[in-house]
Amino acid sequence: MKPLEGLVVLDMTRVLAGPFAAMMFADMGAEVIKIERPDGGDDTRAYPPFQAGESAYFMSLNRGKKSVTLNLKHEKGKEILKSLAGKSDILIENFKPGTMEKLGLGYEDLRKVNPRLIYAASSGFGQTGPYSSRPAYDLIIQGMGGMMSVTGPDEHTPTKVGSSVADIFAGLFTTIGVLAAVNSRMKTGRGQLVDVAMLDCMVAVLENAVSRYLVSGEIPHPIGNRHPSISPFTTLATADGAMNVAVGNDEIWRRLCGVLGMEEFERDPRFVDNAGRVANFAALKEILEERTTRNTTEHWLAAFDKVSVPSGPINDIAHVVNDPQVLARKMIVDVIHPVAGAMKIPGVPVKFSDTPAEVESPAPLLGEHTEKVLTSYLGLSAAEFEELKKDGVV
């Protein structure tokens, strides 16, 4: 048994934030039925790179789901969607606010069909507010949400985080919100609307940048890889590259000095405590790198590990996917796709002791499960299904 086994999720999302949320439900055992346009499906089916003509991007975000094609511009398509919603626990959509309402498929419409339905709407700016109707993508939200203003080498080079974190955080918060609503429904018997905005999520994860401004009035700016409040907590050059060190307290500082043979700096008034090390970071980094550039990254990481100084390499993706810790935790798994064949994709990051989650099946082909879902869930006959195909509904 998996942790979310028994839940049925209608996934009406596309691209990243919504599919990521629905994917987590599939990984944890929910039955996820992905509703797609008959004429091409999810936009990401056309995103490179491809393996045997199938998008790796799409396949990495939609594993474990069933694909049902449905033309929601057709009245019969809308009726089928309503019937499926009536038999589902959760619906997740990430259309621009108002789109589902125009189709007669918004929360107020579907709650009449199924009062227990939990309806999650994930969008750029949410269902309310002056920006609600604007379209948004990850880059836009990283900029508007302040993330780019605190990322990068300096304040003159606005820099996007390498991963699409605005989308990913929205997906995570959508999942958290839906699970909270599931718990609430167990007590009340009622579903509800879960409204998640990418911009809200971006503001929520800015961490010390927001609190620092609200307390001090100081506008944070990018400071590269160092931490604004802890030192040394940064990237240091080595003889053959670079490494990260994180000195979170004075005891670790003393151990670091011992490894680097710079015990005389332990009691230097400039560096004796964290506040001093933060204030004198430039001088401290110069002293540290004079030592660290004398030997290789591998040498220093081994030495730090012996005395429990938090440190690590700066891996490229090839190193990450072959790292023994990553592999031991089954974070790279094998799946067999019916067209793309054997492939590797990221695994499930949450490990359960009693009800393990796992990647159970590959991403579906477009419309692969349409007939099976409509006949088994809605009781359509083979003749009725053929009629829907002829009418362009599926």
C-alpha positions as CSV (number, residue, x, y, z in Angstrom):
1,M,0.0,0.0,0.0
2,K,1.2,3.5,-0.9
3,P,0.5,6.6,1.3
4,L,-2.1,8.2,-1.0
5,E,-3.6,5.0,-2.4
6,G,-7.3,5.3,-3.0
7,L,-7.3,9.0,-3.9
8,V,-8.4,10.0,-7.5
9,V,-6.8,13.1,-8.9
10,L,-7.9,14.9,-12.1
11,D,-4.8,16.6,-13.5
12,M,-5.8,19.4,-15.8
13,T,-2.4,21.1,-15.7
14,R,0.3,21.6,-18.2
15,V,4.0,22.7,-18.4
16,L,5.6,22.5,-14.9
17,A,4.0,23.8,-11.6
18,G,0.8,21.8,-11.9
19,P,2.3,18.6,-13.4
20,F,4.9,18.6,-10.7
21,A,2.2,18.7,-8.0
22,A,0.2,16.0,-9.7
23,M,3.3,13.9,-10.2
24,M,3.9,13.8,-6.5
25,F,0.4,12.5,-6.0
26,A,1.0,9.7,-8.5
27,D,4.4,8.8,-6.9
28,M,2.6,8.4,-3.6
29,G,-0.1,6.1,-4.9
30,A,-3.0,8.3,-6.0
31,E,-4.6,7.5,-9.3
32,V,-3.9,10.6,-11.5
33,I,-5.9,11.1,-14.6
34,K,-4.3,13.7,-16.8
35,I,-6.7,15.5,-19.1
36,E,-5.1,16.7,-22.3
37,R,-6.1,18.4,-25.6
38,P,-6.6,15.9,-28.4
39,D,-4.6,18.1,-30.7
40,G,-1.1,17.8,-29.1
41,G,-1.7,17.5,-25.4
42,D,0.5,19.1,-22.8
43,D,2.7,21.8,-24.3
44,T,5.8,20.0,-22.9
45,R,5.3,17.1,-25.2
46,A,6.9,19.3,-27.8
47,Y,9.9,20.4,-25.5
48,P,13.3,19.0,-26.3
49,P,15.4,16.9,-25.7
50,F,13.7,13.9,-27.2
51,Q,14.3,10.1,-26.9
52,A,12.7,8.2,-29.8
53,G,10.5,11.2,-30.5
54,E,9.2,11.5,-27.0
55,S,10.0,14.5,-24.8
56,A,12.3,13.8,-21.9
57,Y,10.9,17.0,-20.2
58,F,7.3,15.7,-20.4
59,M,8.3,12.1,-19.4
60,S,10.1,13.3,-16.3
61,L,7.1,15.3,-14.9
62,N,4.2,13.0,-15.8
63,R,5.3,9.5,-14.8
64,G,2.7,7.3,-13.2
65,K,-0.3,9.2,-14.7
66,K,-3.1,8.1,-17.1
67,S,-3.7,10.3,-20.2
68,V,-7.2,11.1,-21.3
69,T,-7.8,13.3,-24.3
70,L,-10.9,15.6,-24.0
71,N,-12.0,18.5,-26.1
72,L,-13.4,21.0,-23.6
73,K,-14.7,23.3,-26.3
74,H,-17.2,20.6,-27.1
75,E,-20.3,20.4,-24.9
76,K,-20.0,16.6,-24.6
77,G,-16.4,17.1,-23.5
78,K,-17.5,19.4,-20.7
79,E,-20.1,16.9,-19.6
80,I,-17.6,14.1,-19.5
81,L,-15.3,16.3,-17.4
82,K,-18.1,17.0,-15.0
83,S,-18.8,13.3,-14.7
84,L,-15.2,12.6,-14.0
85,A,-15.1,15.4,-11.4
86,G,-18.1,13.8,-9.7
87,K,-16.0,10.6,-9.2
88,S,-12.8,12.3,-8.2
89,D,-11.3,13.5,-4.9
90,I,-9.1,16.2,-6.2
91,L,-8.9,18.4,-9.3
92,I,-5.7,20.4,-10.0
93,E,-5.6,23.1,-12.8
94,N,-3.2,25.8,-13.7
95,F,-5.1,27.9,-16.2
96,K,-5.2,31.7,-16.1
97,P,-7.9,32.6,-13.6
98,G,-11.3,32.8,-15.2
99,T,-10.6,30.2,-17.9
100,M,-12.3,27.3,-16.2
101,E,-15.3,29.5,-15.2
102,K,-15.8,30.5,-18.8
103,L,-16.0,26.8,-19.7
104,G,-18.6,26.3,-16.9
105,L,-16.0,24.1,-15.1
106,G,-14.9,26.4,-12.3
107,Y,-15.0,25.5,-8.6
108,E,-18.5,26.8,-8.0
109,D,-19.7,24.7,-11.0
110,L,-18.0,21.5,-10.0
111,R,-18.8,21.7,-6.3
112,K,-22.5,21.3,-7.3
113,V,-21.6,18.1,-9.0
114,N,-19.3,16.9,-6.1
115,P,-19.4,18.8,-2.8
116,R,-16.4,16.7,-1.6
117,L,-14.2,17.8,-4.5
118,I,-11.0,19.6,-3.5
119,Y,-10.3,22.0,-6.4
120,A,-6.7,23.3,-6.5
121,A,-6.1,26.3,-8.8
122,S,-2.4,27.1,-9.3
123,S,-1.6,30.3,-11.2
124,G,0.9,33.1,-11.5
125,F,-0.8,35.6,-9.3
126,G,-3.8,33.8,-7.7
127,Q,-7.5,34.2,-8.1
128,T,-7.6,37.6,-6.5
129,G,-5.6,40.9,-6.6
130,P,-4.8,43.4,-9.4
131,Y,-2.5,41.1,-11.3
132,S,-4.8,38.1,-11.2
133,S,-5.5,38.0,-14.9
134,R,-1.9,38.3,-16.0
135,P,-0.1,35.3,-17.6
136,A,3.2,34.2,-15.9
137,Y,6.1,31.9,-16.3
138,D,8.9,31.0,-13.9
139,L,11.3,33.7,-15.2
140,I,8.6,36.4,-14.7
141,I,7.9,35.4,-11.2
142,Q,11.6,35.0,-10.2
143,G,12.0,38.6,-11.3
144,M,8.8,40.1,-9.8
145,G,9.1,38.0,-6.6
146,G,12.6,39.3,-5.7
147,M,14.6,36.2,-6.2
148,M,16.6,37.6,-9.1
149,S,17.4,40.7,-7.0
150,V,19.3,38.6,-4.4
151,T,20.8,36.0,-6.8
152,G,24.1,36.4,-8.8
153,P,27.5,37.9,-8.4
154,D,26.5,41.5,-7.8
155,E,23.6,43.9,-7.9
156,H,24.3,44.9,-11.5
157,T,23.7,41.4,-12.9
158,P,20.1,40.2,-12.2
159,T,20.4,36.4,-12.2
160,K,17.8,33.7,-12.5
161,V,18.2,30.6,-10.3
162,G,19.3,27.7,-12.5
163,S,16.2,25.6,-11.8
164,S,12.7,26.7,-12.3
165,V,12.2,27.3,-8.6
166,A,9.1,29.5,-8.9
167,D,7.2,26.7,-10.6
168,I,8.6,24.0,-8.3
169,F,7.7,25.9,-5.1
170,A,4.2,26.5,-6.5
171,G,3.9,22.7,-7.2
172,L,5.1,21.9,-3.6
173,F,2.8,24.4,-2.0
174,T,-0.1,23.1,-4.1
175,T,0.5,19.6,-2.9
176,I,0.8,20.8,0.8
177,G,-2.5,22.8,0.4
178,V,-4.4,19.9,-1.2
179,L,-3.3,17.4,1.5
180,A,-4.3,19.9,4.2
181,A,-7.7,20.1,2.5
182,V,-8.0,16.3,2.4
183,N,-7.4,16.3,6.1
184,S,-10.0,19.0,6.6
185,R,-12.5,17.0,4.5
186,M,-12.1,14.0,6.8
187,K,-13.6,16.2,9.6
188,T,-16.2,18.3,7.6
189,G,-17.1,16.1,4.7
190,R,-16.7,19.1,2.4
191,G,-14.2,19.9,-0.3
192,Q,-12.8,23.4,-0.9
193,L,-10.9,25.7,-3.2
194,V,-7.1,25.7,-2.8
195,D,-5.8,28.9,-4.4
196,V,-2.0,28.9,-4.9
197,A,-0.1,31.8,-6.6
198,M,3.5,31.4,-7.9
199,L,4.2,35.0,-6.7
200,D,2.9,34.2,-3.2
201,C,5.2,31.1,-3.0
202,M,8.2,33.1,-4.2
203,V,7.7,35.7,-1.5
204,A,7.2,32.9,1.1
205,V,10.6,31.3,0.4
206,L,12.8,34.5,0.3
207,E,13.7,33.7,3.9
208,N,16.1,36.2,5.5
209,A,15.9,38.7,2.6
210,V,12.4,39.7,3.5
211,S,12.9,39.6,7.3
212,R,16.1,41.6,7.0
213,Y,14.4,44.4,5.0
214,L,11.3,44.4,7.3
215,V,13.4,44.8,10.4
216,S,16.2,47.0,9.2
217,G,14.9,48.8,6.1
218,E,18.1,47.5,4.3
219,I,17.4,46.3,0.8
220,P,19.3,43.0,0.2
221,H,21.5,42.7,-2.8
222,P,23.3,39.8,-4.4
223,I,26.5,38.8,-2.6
224,G,27.5,35.8,-4.7
225,N,27.8,32.5,-2.8
226,R,28.4,33.8,0.7
227,H,25.8,34.0,3.4
228,P,24.8,37.4,4.7
229,S,24.7,36.4,8.4
230,I,27.1,33.4,8.7
231,S,30.8,33.3,7.9
232,P,32.7,31.6,6.4
233,F,29.7,30.1,4.6
234,T,30.9,30.4,1.0
235,T,32.8,29.0,-2.0
236,L,36.5,28.8,-1.7
237,A,39.1,28.3,-4.5
238,T,41.3,25.2,-4.5
239,A,44.3,24.2,-6.5
240,D,42.1,22.5,-9.1
241,G,38.8,24.2,-8.8
242,A,36.5,25.2,-5.9
243,M,34.5,23.8,-3.0
244,N,31.9,24.9,-0.5
245,V,32.4,25.3,3.2
246,A,29.7,26.1,5.8
247,V,31.0,27.2,9.2
248,G,27.8,27.4,11.3
249,N,29.3,28.1,14.7
250,D,32.5,28.9,16.6
251,E,33.4,25.2,17.2
252,I,33.4,24.4,13.5
253,W,35.5,27.6,13.0
254,R,38.1,26.2,15.3
255,R,38.1,22.8,13.5
256,L,38.4,24.6,10.2
257,C,41.4,26.5,11.4
258,G,43.1,23.3,12.6
259,V,42.7,21.6,9.2
260,L,44.1,24.6,7.4
261,G,47.0,25.1,9.8
262,M,45.9,28.6,10.7
263,E,45.3,28.3,14.5
264,E,46.7,31.8,15.0
265,F,43.5,33.2,13.4
266,E,41.2,31.4,15.9
267,R,41.7,34.2,18.4
268,D,42.3,37.1,15.9
269,P,39.9,39.9,17.1
270,R,38.5,40.2,13.6
271,F,37.5,36.5,13.5
272,V,37.0,35.4,17.0
273,D,33.2,35.3,16.6
274,N,30.7,35.0,13.8
275,A,29.7,38.7,13.8
276,G,33.4,39.6,13.3
277,R,33.8,37.1,10.6
278,V,30.8,38.4,8.7
279,A,32.0,42.0,9.1
280,N,35.5,41.1,7.9
281,F,34.6,38.6,5.3
282,A,36.8,40.0,2.5
283,A,39.9,39.8,4.6
284,L,38.9,36.4,5.9
285,K,38.3,34.9,2.4
286,E,41.7,36.1,1.2
287,I,43.4,34.4,4.2
288,L,41.4,31.2,3.7
289,E,42.1,30.9,0.0
290,E,45.8,31.5,0.4
291,R,45.6,28.1,2.2
292,T,43.0,26.3,0.2
293,T,44.7,26.9,-3.1
294,R,47.7,25.0,-1.9
295,N,46.0,21.6,-2.5
296,T,43.1,20.0,-4.4
297,T,39.4,19.9,-3.7
298,E,39.5,16.2,-3.0
299,H,42.3,16.7,-0.4
300,W,40.5,19.4,1.5
301,L,37.1,17.6,1.5
302,A,38.7,14.5,2.9
303,A,40.4,16.5,5.6
304,F,37.3,18.4,6.5
305,D,35.2,15.2,6.6
306,K,37.6,13.7,9.3
307,V,36.8,16.5,11.7
308,S,33.1,17.1,10.7
309,V,33.6,20.5,9.0
310,P,30.5,20.8,6.6
311,S,31.9,20.9,3.1
312,G,31.2,19.7,-0.3
313,P,32.2,19.7,-4.0
314,I,30.5,21.7,-6.7
315,N,29.2,18.9,-8.9
316,D,27.9,19.2,-12.4
317,I,24.9,17.1,-13.4
318,A,26.9,14.2,-14.6
319,H,28.5,13.9,-11.2
320,V,25.2,14.3,-9.4
321,V,23.4,11.5,-11.2
322,N,26.3,9.1,-10.6
323,D,26.9,10.1,-7.0
324,P,26.9,7.1,-4.7
325,Q,24.7,8.8,-2.1
326,V,22.2,9.8,-4.8
327,L,22.2,6.2,-6.2
328,A,21.9,4.7,-2.7
329,R,18.8,6.7,-2.1
330,K,17.3,5.6,-5.4
331,M,17.1,9.1,-6.7
332,I,17.8,7.9,-10.2
333,V,15.5,5.1,-11.3
334,D,14.9,3.1,-14.5
335,V,11.6,3.0,-16.4
336,I,10.6,1.4,-19.6
337,H,8.5,3.7,-21.9
338,P,6.4,2.0,-24.6
339,V,8.0,4.2,-27.3
340,A,11.1,5.8,-25.8
341,G,12.3,2.5,-24.4
342,A,14.6,2.2,-21.4
343,M,15.4,5.5,-19.7
344,K,16.5,7.0,-16.4
345,I,14.5,9.6,-14.5
346,P,14.7,11.2,-11.0
347,G,13.2,9.2,-8.2
348,V,10.9,10.0,-5.3
349,P,12.7,12.2,-2.6
350,V,10.3,11.3,0.3
351,K,11.0,7.9,1.9
352,F,8.3,6.2,4.0
353,S,9.0,3.3,6.4
354,D,5.7,1.5,6.0
355,T,4.0,2.8,2.8
356,P,6.8,3.4,0.3
357,A,6.3,5.7,-2.6
358,E,7.9,4.9,-5.9
359,V,7.8,5.6,-9.7
360,E,5.5,2.8,-10.8
361,S,5.1,3.4,-14.5
362,P,6.4,5.8,-17.2
363,A,4.6,8.8,-18.5
364,P,1.7,8.0,-20.8
365,L,1.3,8.4,-24.5
366,L,-1.2,11.0,-25.5
367,G,-4.7,9.6,-24.9
368,E,-3.3,6.2,-24.0
369,H,-6.0,5.6,-21.3
370,T,-8.9,7.5,-22.7
371,E,-11.1,4.5,-23.6
372,K,-10.2,2.6,-20.5
373,V,-11.0,5.5,-18.2
374,L,-14.2,6.5,-19.8
375,T,-15.6,3.0,-20.0
376,S,-14.5,1.9,-16.5
377,Y,-15.3,5.2,-14.7
378,L,-18.3,6.4,-16.6
379,G,-19.7,3.1,-18.0
380,L,-19.5,4.1,-21.6
381,S,-20.0,1.3,-24.1
382,A,-17.6,0.7,-27.0
383,A,-20.1,2.2,-29.4
384,E,-20.6,5.3,-27.3
385,F,-16.8,5.8,-27.2
386,E,-16.5,5.4,-31.0
387,E,-19.2,8.1,-31.3
388,L,-17.2,10.5,-29.2
389,K,-14.1,9.9,-31.3
390,K,-16.1,10.5,-34.5
391,D,-17.5,13.8,-33.0
392,G,-14.0,15.0,-32.1
393,V,-14.7,14.9,-28.3
394,V,-11.8,12.6,-27.5
